[in-house]
Amino acid sequence: MQTTRRLAVLTVLAAVLIAAGALFLIAPVWQPQRPAAAYVPAAVHTATAEELTALPGLGPRKAAALVAYRAAHGPFATLADAAAVKGISLRMTESWVGLAAANH
């Protein structure tokens, strides 16, 4: 009888430890998350070439061309105006909506 009771207690203890271990593995889901940094869209008329490379379709060369065009012709009134830069299409500028802005 004593052995049966001890075996039952050990079984319950083992089950509790297994459950605690499982909760430990999923604990990050329960922990409070740090708030994400506020996203600020790139300002096409002030961003550096390096910052502009974060936009879809813009590599270092196209970003540098955009900055050079902006320096020669002034700031862009709208994102669509950036399509005047060689290698940048109107379709590409449409994909930047929400990621970039011309009038910051």
Residue pairs with C-beta under 8 A, 6 or more apart in sequence:
41 98
41 99
41 100
41 101
41 104
42 51
42 52
42 54
42 55
42 99
42 100
42 101
43 100
43 101
43 102
43 104
44 52
44 66
44 70
44 76
44 79
44 82
44 96
44 100
44 101
44 102
45 70
45 75
45 76
45 102
45 103
45 104
46 75
46 104
47 100
48 67
49 60
49 63
49 64
49 66
49 67
50 60
50 63
52 58
52 63
52 66
52 67
52 100
53 59
53 60
53 63
54 99
55 63
55 96
55 99
55 100
56 92
56 95
56 96
56 99
57 88
57 92
57 95
58 66
58 88
58 92
61 87
62 85
62 87
62 88
65 85
65 86
65 87
65 88
66 82
66 85
66 88
69 82
69 84
69 85
70 76
73 84
75 102
76 82
76 102
77 102
77 103
78 102
78 103
79 93
79 94
79 96
79 97
79 100
79 101
79 102
80 90
80 93
80 94
81 102
82 88
82 93
82 102
83 89
83 90
83 92
83 93
